[in-house]
Amino acid sequence: MGCEEMRVVRKRCAGGARQASGLSVIIDVFRAFSCQPLFFHFGAKRVILEADHERAMALKKEYPEFILVGEINEVPLEGSDLGNSPSQIVKLGRDFFRRKTVVHRTTAGVTGVAAALEKSEEVVLGSFMTARAVARYIRRKDPELVTLVAMGDRAKRTAPEDEACADYIEHLLTGKPYDPVEALKNVVFQPTAQKFILGAKEYLPREDPIFCLQPDLFSFVLGVQRKHGEIEVVKKEDHT
């Protein structure tokens, strides 16, 4: 089977995640799946995705040595070590994350993965940071069906950054035209980016979009597997 037979389907938000099938890429640029590569970059031993915020907090209580990174509608979870923030992760660095288990809960990306696992043959995490690696991985796997799910703002409304990332991955897979300057223009002047840039809320750091919009920082691919009743993030492929 050649790559020309691959069918790429676009879906959006929570409903799209529930409909995802084939090899599904769950895209959350601001900010869940921009955080995920950083956990591994800084040496995390294990990363667990937990869609249920109460279960995530219970895991932290049961295992205080775990690092809890999570939010509900962007507000950091009670008792979490940090919010869902790439810039905070970068500030804390390797000494904080090395050999640790991270529990990650978010409103859009993590819940989207949990939903997509119901019908998908395989689920990988999508962001600008790993987009080219994801596309390379998909081309190598050569599935019949790829579902790109742009999770959007709180998994309820489309968000330009997730649509732009899906556009980029689709471009890398199919050659569909993609203008990176136009994509940036369509992201940074919109509310989903401006709420960071304006700096009105401490848990929405101004620096986060700078990290989230960096394309192809990492050459590895992150997927998920069910293990002992939990959703665990795993490196699928690493070309470093």
Protein Blocks (a to p, Z undefined) as FASTA:
>chain_A
ZZklpccdddehjklmmmggcjdddddfblmlmmmmmmmmnopabdcddfblklmmmmmm
mmmmbccdddeehiacehiabdcdfklmmmnommlmgopacddddfklmmmmmmmmmmmm
bdcdddfklmmmmmmmmmmnopabdcdddebjohlaccfklmmmmmmmmmmmnopacdfk
lmmmmmmmpmklmmmmnomafklcfklmmmmmpghkbfcdcddddeehiacdddfbdcZZ
